[in-house]
Amino acid sequence: MLVDSHCHLDYNDFEDDMDDIILRMKENGITAALNAGNCIDTLDEQLKLSEKYPFIYTAVGVHPHNADEFPDVSAAELAEKSKHKKIVAIGECGLDYYYDYSEKQNQRKLFVEHILAAQKTELPLIIHTRDADDDTIGILTEHYQDQPFCGEIHCFSGSRRLAEFALSIGFYISASGIITFNKSGGLREIFADLPLNRLLVETDSPFLAPVPFRGHRNEPANVRFVAEKLAQIKEVSFEEMAKMTSENFYTLFRKASDKGRYRF
């Protein structure tokens, strides 16, 4: 049993072979996936997938890359849309100062609206952060002090300081295919020190395909390779890693049900 805790299956990359993708999930023991939000105006497409495939959950949010396009998205709107039974999280959201596709002030404003929505709904927050550790920690600290909330740092590639901060407020940390890359030794060292009960695995499909598929389109079945590498890093069996990360997924995303999962 494995769960891909973060992917983007509503992207056009998957429109021609979704049935094959689902079959490969089944063949590799992937029992569920979370289709993360990217643009709030594509939420209907995400929900169509969740309605067709009961083991695909979704989240509502605006990626920081798209913050300039959605300056008026509010916590109230996010909270209202999250009432759908298949929406189990708020996000992905956060800060990306590496690409700076959107103005930093717009990213920060939208990030706060997502946090407020997570506080209002008590749904977990899915955070994207890149080259923005200081502002991410600062914003989270300010609002966590007002009212605690839960969440994860998805596709973690940040500093040890960010990882330790996330753990200090009860957040989970998700490993992606990046941990399999040759030049990710420092990242693997951080993951080696993280507690098993706070780890998730993901593909971030269609991006970041793990070795041995690096450079190709990623898909949920490949989360198996992430889990295998993480098990090696943590010096545990693959079976234990699969069991632990799946349990962690359902602990964090409490609204997700296991009733729709494949039975093997």
Secondary structure per residue as TSV (DSSP state, phi and psi in degrees):
chain	resnum	aa	ss	phi	psi
A	1	M	-	360.0	127.8
A	2	L	E	-140.6	151.1
A	3	V	E	-123.7	129.6
A	4	D	E	-85.6	105.2
A	5	S	E	-79.7	-2.6
A	6	H	E	-163.5	117.9
A	7	C	E	-153.2	175.3
A	8	H	-	-132.6	73.5
A	9	L	T	-77.1	-10.5
A	10	D	T	-84.7	-2.0
A	11	Y	S	-67.7	154.5
A	12	N	G	-61.8	-21.6
A	13	D	G	-55.1	-21.7
A	14	F	G	-113.0	5.1
A	15	E	T	-70.2	-20.7
A	16	D	T	-96.8	-14.4
A	17	D	-	-142.4	36.2
A	18	M	H	-60.6	-38.3
A	19	D	H	-63.0	-37.8
A	20	D	H	-67.6	-36.9
A	21	I	H	-63.5	-43.4
A	22	I	H	-64.3	-40.1
A	23	L	H	-61.9	-42.9
A	24	R	H	-67.9	-31.8
A	25	M	H	-58.7	-49.0
A	26	K	H	-62.1	-43.7
A	27	E	H	-64.2	-27.6
A	28	N	T	-101.6	10.1
A	29	G	T	75.9	22.3
A	30	I	E	-87.8	109.3
A	31	T	E	-94.3	-12.7
A	32	A	E	-162.3	161.0
A	33	A	E	-149.2	150.7
A	34	L	E	-111.4	117.6
A	35	N	E	-89.3	102.0
A	36	A	-	-74.0	150.2
A	37	G	-	-73.3	146.2
A	38	N	S	-130.8	-51.1
A	39	C	-	-129.6	130.1
A	40	I	G	-64.4	-22.5
A	41	D	G	-81.9	-0.8
A	42	T	G	-105.6	9.7
A	43	L	H	-59.8	-36.9
A	44	D	H	-61.0	-38.4
A	45	E	H	-66.6	-39.1
A	46	Q	H	-61.1	-44.4
A	47	L	H	-69.0	-29.2
A	48	K	H	-61.2	-40.5
A	49	L	H	-64.3	-43.3
A	50	S	H	-66.5	-31.5
A	51	E	H	-75.8	-33.3
A	52	K	H	-77.3	-38.1
A	53	Y	S	-120.4	102.6
A	54	P	T	-64.1	-16.0
A	55	F	T	-91.6	4.2
A	56	I	E	-105.5	113.5
A	57	Y	E	-94.2	171.5
A	58	T	E	-141.8	171.5
A	59	A	E	-137.9	156.0
A	60	V	E	-113.7	128.3
A	61	G	-	179.3	176.3
A	62	V	-	-126.6	120.8
A	63	H	-	-62.6	144.8
A	64	P	G	-57.9	-27.6
A	65	H	G	-59.1	-27.4
A	66	N	G	-104.3	13.3
A	67	A	G	-60.8	-35.9
A	68	D	G	-66.0	-26.5
A	69	E	G	-80.0	-21.7
A	70	F	-	-130.6	57.9
A	71	P	T	-68.9	-17.8
A	72	D	T	-104.3	6.3
A	73	V	-	-64.2	130.5
A	74	S	-	-115.2	163.5
A	75	A	H	-60.1	-38.4
A	76	A	H	-62.6	-41.6
A	77	E	H	-66.0	-44.3
A	78	L	H	-61.8	-42.6
A	79	A	H	-65.0	-40.6
A	80	E	H	-64.0	-45.0
A	81	K	H	-67.8	-27.6
A	82	S	T	-73.3	-4.7
A	83	K	T	-69.3	-18.0
A	84	H	S	-58.3	139.5
A	85	K	T	-63.6	-25.0
A	86	K	T	-93.2	-2.7
A	87	I	E	-90.4	115.0
A	88	V	E	-112.7	1.0
A	89	A	E	-158.7	165.1
A	90	I	E	-106.8	124.5
A	91	G	E	131.9	-178.8
A	92	E	E	-85.6	152.7
A	93	C	E	-147.9	174.4
A	94	G	E	138.5	-143.6
A	95	L	E	-135.8	134.3
A	96	D	E	-133.8	100.7
A	97	Y	T	-96.2	3.2
A	98	Y	T	-77.8	-50.3
A	99	Y	T	-91.6	-31.4
A	100	D	-	52.6	44.2
A	101	Y	-	-69.1	-23.3
A	102	S	S	-126.1	154.8
A	103	E	-	-59.5	138.8
A	104	K	H	-59.6	-38.3
A	105	Q	H	-66.3	-34.0
A	106	N	H	-71.1	-37.8
A	107	Q	H	-61.3	-46.0
A	108	R	H	-64.4	-43.1
A	109	K	H	-60.8	-45.4
A	110	L	H	-69.5	-35.9
A	111	F	H	-58.0	-44.2
A	112	V	H	-63.0	-40.1
A	113	E	H	-62.0	-38.5
A	114	H	H	-65.9	-41.2
A	115	I	H	-61.2	-44.5
A	116	L	H	-62.1	-37.4
A	117	A	H	-66.2	-40.3
A	118	A	H	-63.7	-39.7
A	119	Q	H	-65.1	-41.4
A	120	K	H	-68.0	-40.7
A	121	T	H	-93.2	-17.7
A	122	E	-	63.1	25.2
A	123	L	-	-91.8	149.8
A	124	P	-	-68.5	152.9
A	125	L	E	-101.6	130.8
A	126	I	E	-102.0	115.7
A	127	I	E	-109.4	130.0
A	128	H	E	-105.0	124.2
A	129	T	E	-142.4	129.7
A	130	R	E	-143.0	124.7
A	131	D	S	54.3	34.6
A	132	A	-	-142.9	34.2
A	133	D	H	-56.9	-47.1
A	134	D	H	-61.5	-48.6
A	135	D	H	-69.6	-37.2
A	136	T	H	-61.1	-48.8
A	137	I	H	-63.6	-42.2
A	138	G	H	-63.0	-46.4
A	139	I	H	-67.4	-43.8
A	140	L	H	-62.7	-42.7
A	141	T	H	-60.5	-47.1
A	142	E	H	-58.1	-45.9
A	143	H	H	-84.5	-28.8
A	144	Y	H	-65.0	-34.4
A	145	Q	H	-64.8	-32.8
A	146	D	H	-71.4	-44.8
A	147	Q	S	-160.7	116.1
A	148	P	-	-58.9	150.9
A	149	F	-	-149.6	164.6
A	150	C	-	-111.3	167.0
A	151	G	E	169.6	-164.5
A	152	E	E	-146.5	153.3
A	153	I	E	-94.6	110.5
A	154	H	T	-85.3	154.0
A	155	C	T	47.1	52.6
A	156	F	-	-62.8	128.7
A	157	S	-	-144.6	20.6
A	158	G	S	-92.2	-158.0
A	159	S	-	-86.0	163.6
A	160	R	H	-61.0	-35.9
A	161	R	H	-60.9	-43.1
A	162	L	H	-64.3	-42.3
A	163	A	H	-61.6	-45.6
A	164	E	H	-65.5	-37.9
A	165	F	H	-64.1	-46.5
A	166	A	H	-56.9	-44.5
A	167	L	H	-63.8	-34.9
A	168	S	H	-66.0	-23.7
A	169	I	T	-105.7	16.3
A	170	G	T	81.6	13.8
A	171	F	-	-78.3	161.4
A	172	Y	E	-100.3	161.2
A	173	I	E	-129.8	129.3
A	174	S	E	-107.9	132.6
A	175	A	E	-95.3	139.1
A	176	S	-	-119.7	-171.5
A	177	G	G	-60.8	-15.3
A	178	I	G	-57.3	-32.1
A	179	I	G	-68.0	-13.8
A	180	T	G	-91.1	-9.2
A	181	F	S	-73.4	146.3
A	182	N	T	-58.5	-37.2
A	183	K	T	-90.2	15.0
A	184	S	-	-102.5	30.3
A	185	G	H	-59.9	-40.6
A	186	G	H	-64.3	-38.4
A	187	L	H	-66.4	-41.0
A	188	R	H	-62.1	-35.4
A	189	E	H	-63.5	-38.2
A	190	I	H	-65.6	-47.7
A	191	F	H	-62.9	-30.2
A	192	A	H	-61.4	-25.8
A	193	D	T	-99.8	0.8
A	194	L	S	-88.0	146.2
A	195	P	-	-71.5	140.5
A	196	L	G	-58.2	-34.4
A	197	N	G	-78.5	8.9
A	198	R	G	-125.7	16.2
A	199	L	E	-106.0	143.3
A	200	L	E	-128.3	162.7
A	201	V	E	-125.5	149.6
A	202	E	-	-153.7	167.8
A	203	T	-	-106.8	-30.9
A	204	D	-	57.0	31.0
A	205	S	B	-51.7	142.5
A	206	P	T	-89.8	13.7
A	207	F	S	-95.4	167.4
A	208	L	-	57.2	45.2
A	209	A	-	-59.0	134.2
A	210	P	-	-73.8	159.8
A	211	V	T	-59.2	128.9
A	212	P	T	-101.3	17.7
A	213	F	S	-108.9	12.2
A	214	R	T	-55.2	136.1
A	215	G	T	95.7	-10.1
A	216	H	S	-107.8	169.5
A	217	R	-	-61.2	133.3
A	218	N	-	-89.5	158.2
A	219	E	-	-154.6	161.5
A	220	P	G	-54.5	-33.6
A	221	A	G	-56.7	-27.9
A	222	N	G	-75.6	-5.3
A	223	V	H	-62.6	-20.2
A	224	R	H	-59.2	-39.6
A	225	F	H	-70.4	-32.5
A	226	V	H	-66.3	-45.9
A	227	A	H	-64.4	-38.0
A	228	E	H	-63.4	-42.7
A	229	K	H	-67.9	-40.4
A	230	L	H	-65.7	-37.2
A	231	A	H	-62.1	-41.5
A	232	Q	H	-62.5	-43.8
A	233	I	H	-62.2	-42.0
A	234	K	H	-86.4	-4.2
A	235	E	T	57.5	48.3
A	236	V	-	-129.8	168.4
A	237	S	-	-72.2	156.7
A	238	F	H	-59.7	-40.0
A	239	E	H	-61.3	-41.3
A	240	E	H	-66.8	-40.8
A	241	M	H	-64.3	-43.3
A	242	A	H	-61.3	-45.7
A	243	K	H	-63.3	-44.6
A	244	M	H	-68.7	-46.1
A	245	T	H	-68.5	-31.2
A	246	S	H	-68.8	-43.8
A	247	E	H	-62.1	-40.1
A	248	N	H	-62.3	-38.7
A	249	F	H	-59.0	-49.7
A	250	Y	H	-74.0	-21.6
A	251	T	H	-71.4	-43.2
A	252	L	H	-74.8	-50.5
A	253	F	S	-93.2	73.6
A	254	R	T	-63.1	-26.8
A	255	K	T	-74.1	-17.8
A	256	A	-	-72.1	138.2
A	257	S	-	-107.1	149.0
A	258	D	S	-90.8	5.2
A	259	K	T	-68.9	-24.9
A	260	G	T	-92.4	3.1
A	261	R	S	-75.7	152.4
A	262	Y	-	-62.0	147.2
A	263	R	-	-109.8	122.4
A	264	F	-	-107.8	360.0
